[in-house]
Amino acid sequence: MPLPRLIPCLDVAGGRVVKGVRFAGLAEVGDPVELAEAYSDAGADELVFLDVEATLEGRAALKGLVARVADRLAIPLMVGGGVHTVGDAEALLSSGADKVSVNSAALVRPALVSELAARLGSQAVVVAIDTAAGEVWSRAGTERAGREVVSWAREAEQCGAGEILLTSIDADGTREGYDLEVTRAVADAVSIPVIASGGAGSARHVADVLQVAQAALLASILHENPARLTALRHELRKLGVPLRDAA
Amino acid sequence: MNVAVCEYGAGNVRSVVVAFERLGVDARVTSSPADVAAAKLAVLPGVGSAASAMEGLRERGLDAALRERVAAAGSTLGICLGLQLALEESEEDGGVPGLAIIPGRAVRLSAGRVPRIGWAPVEPGGDVFYFAHSYAAETTAAVSRSEGIVAVAARGSFVGVQFHPEKSGAAGARFLARCLSRA
């Protein structure tokens, strides 16, 4: 197996990195290109840009942002938010993204995952799943999707998803640790890599989830502070997690 | 033109161009067989399916241009799918004939989680590179491996890598710089 990955996630809106509280009161927190470069220098194995607005105007801004970041970065870049068609995904990839993640649009129409995989290859297609108490939620956790998390993960894999990005809504933002139970259930049910998301508060939490998932998404634990990533990688190595040496 | 990066409708070629530009060389995306013939180094990148990629190469006459270039000892680098396309055949899509620049075939990975995605060491050398693939080369031209999987294969003036040097940070940049210095 490849080495476990640490993946900082940056929320963007209108092409800028923002920090919001429950999707409200978005404030710009930094220049996306500088922040992305700093995370790359701090040893990020990959980066995620999540477009939290994904409006029509925002989409053009997102493409511009992806191009500016990809021109400076030499690590993989995943972009999520607002991908509804193969054309949306192709536009992001031609701007320099390596993979796209789809969430609500895939729940509405699972064939989208098959279409993306056929056109872009499975390695470029991530299905993001938001879950609470075993159920799948869509539209940023505001609507029940009427699906059970493990069966949806299996279906996504069968449609050609290359990775599952699994966010526990229950754990998200609590900093009390990842939801190991649901992460293990999904990782055991599929044979594609699983990226765990939600709940990281300490190096121990990250080390624990990397026992069951292949990668850990890091959002609020980093606070848009790349120095925290450097310290975290150091702490994880001391806990015996085999991270790559970025030098 | 120093580096010609083949554009044939298969994925993110921009990152490859940018990676070479960072090394201070003039790299350009091209679909022209003449550019491929004239470059100091030709690069065949690619992600996605083997069948549609081969079709894309044929439509542009790049299949013949790449074969002729390697036959004439012109330095050529295949990345990821670009390595797999250089083989005689891929078992993807029910069997797809390749460029037959190097012997062997691309077979679906059977161990571990597939796609195999992430950073892994390549031996000999121990450098860690980023991989994202579901198929891998089975070839007598292998020169290095990662977890037993062919990571680099070479024959004559062609070098193919399964990993993505353009996405592999400092180690990837060092690898591309070595390719340039040998071209």
Interface residues (C-beta under 8 A of the other chain):
Chain A: M1 P2 L3 P4 R5 S40 D45 A67 A70 D71 A74 I75 P76 L93 S94 S95 G96 A97 D98 A118 R119 L120 G121 S122 Q123 A124 G162 E163 S191 I192 P193 Q214 A215 R244 D245 A246 A247
Chain B: G11 N12 R14 S15 V18 A19 R22 V47 G48 S49 L81 G112 R113 V114 P115 R116 I117 G118 W119 A120 V128 Y130 F131 A132 H133 S134 E147 H164 E166 K167 S168 G169 A170 G172 A173
